[in-house]
Amino acid sequence: MPIRPHLFGATSLLALMLAGEGPAQTAPVADSATAPPVEAMPLDAPSAGAAGLLPPSVTGLPASLWRNSDPDRLQELIAAVDPQVPVLQTLMRTLMLAEADPPRGPSQGEPHLAARLDWLTRNGAVEETLALLEIAGHETRMLYRRWADLNLLLGRAEAPCATLRARPDLSSDLALRVFCIARSGDWPRAALLLQSARTLGEVSARKADLLERFLDDQINEGRPPLLPPVRPTPLDFRLFEAIGEPLPTAPLPLAFSVLDLSGDNGWRAQIEAAERLARVGALPSNRLLGYYTLRKPAASGGVWDRTDALQRFDDALERGSPNAVGPALTRLWPQISSARLLVPFAEIYASRLADIPLDGRAARMQLRTVFLSPQYEALAQLLTDDSAETQFLRAIARGAPPSTRPDLPHAEQIARGFAEDALLPAVLAAQLEEGRLGEVILRAIALFTSGAEGNEQDLVDALAVFRSVGLEDVARRAALQLSLLDAERSRP
């Protein structure tokens, strides 16, 4: 970065304005009677709101997924939905990445696309969100802001700054403008713009202080350290980094975790970031395993104990000896469970663990690993246990009404959801008739969350909806995950 001159105090704002170093303030008066340009597009032109990374041939979802829903209602649902189990988190990500027509309306689906982008970003899918924006474009203010934020988050300031220089109409964010002007080497003009914005109240005192420190090293050295913001923007993050006060990513929103995956901040930060992202399905489980097994931990406690236990279990499984696998599994299990990583663990190990003869506590952990895995139905046939719990789980794995009610959370409601007479709620059936499939799926996810929190009929209804719209695998895995994960959380 170029050496920053001393800009504040010694340089007169009036002198800079007289020298023409910044845009003059002009009265809001038209200087021409010419009609402003109007953008137009053919009626059959593709909509940015229809952009997606997953075509219907991959998702199995129709192109009309969102078409007949109210756009405002969809935005509210997308923002409010809180998937309770990993498979529903995966379903949400599929919905947000699906290539499908946006809701009908004059906006060409841009607000709907923005809601999808925001959900993906909040849930750590940074690269996918950027890829989606590359397809949809970023030639409007709404999309440019999100594209610029993601690039700044990843430390790629050149592209958004170059775009802003060519298209200043894309953003009214004066802090971003100051940052980009300074990066181009025009420090006096950046200082002028900042002082003008501060005088006019167009930038907060806190943000102005941060930008002044960025523009002038001497000011930063003479002031006490800044308190970090609770929810920094990507620009805030980069400004703190530039003044030599980098923010730790652990307490920040999930999207910031991707920055630690490189290992630049150490192996521990790398593992912790991978765990945060794996919990919500934003990182494939095999990549999580790769971070765990990079090297041998040189310390103990917390994440190091979990890493050591997983490496020992992996070694025992490689040897295939039940006498080694059982103790290693029982040592690892509570640590993986407390870290809320049982589903990624099952995705990695279930197929290798299923046919090893185990007993006692290790056998129970083996059983639950099998039913938490994507291969739950096939692997369940390898289990010899015939307890009430296994019978119940095996029935759900086949999509059949279970004949037993074991001592598992939500067992009664799950059984009712898989009963032959389980019916769609009338209001959701009517919405399906109107072609509002995507909205119905979102409402089913919300019902599932409500059911998991104790509203019993909502859980029954959610499972009935998933099965009615062809999401049978989702219904089965969601039921298995909710029951088993809640059982682990309630275990003393």
Secondary structure, DSSP 8 states (H G I E B T S, - for coil): -------TTTS-HHHHHHTT-S-----S--S--S--------TTS--GGG--SB-HHHH---TTTTTTS-HHHHHHHHHH----SHHHHHHHHHHHHB-----SSTTTTHHHHHHHHHHHHHTT-HHHHHHHHHHH---SHHHHHHHHHHHHHTT--HHHHHHHHH-GGG---HHHHHHHHHHTT-HHHHHHHHHHHHHTT-S-HHHHHHHHHHH-HHHHHHS------SS--HHHHHHHHHTT----STTS-GGGGGGGGGSTT-HHHHHHHHHHHHHTTSS-HHHHHHHHTSS---S-STHHHHHHHHHHHHHHHHHT-HHHHHHHHHHHHHHHHHTT-HHHHHHHHHHHHTTS---HHHHHHHHHHHHTSTTHHHHGGG-----HHHHHHHHHHHT---S---S-TTHHHHHHHTSTT----HHHHHHHHTT-HHHHHHHHHHHHHHHHTT-HHHHHHHHHHHHHTT-HHHHHHHHHHHHHHHHHHH--
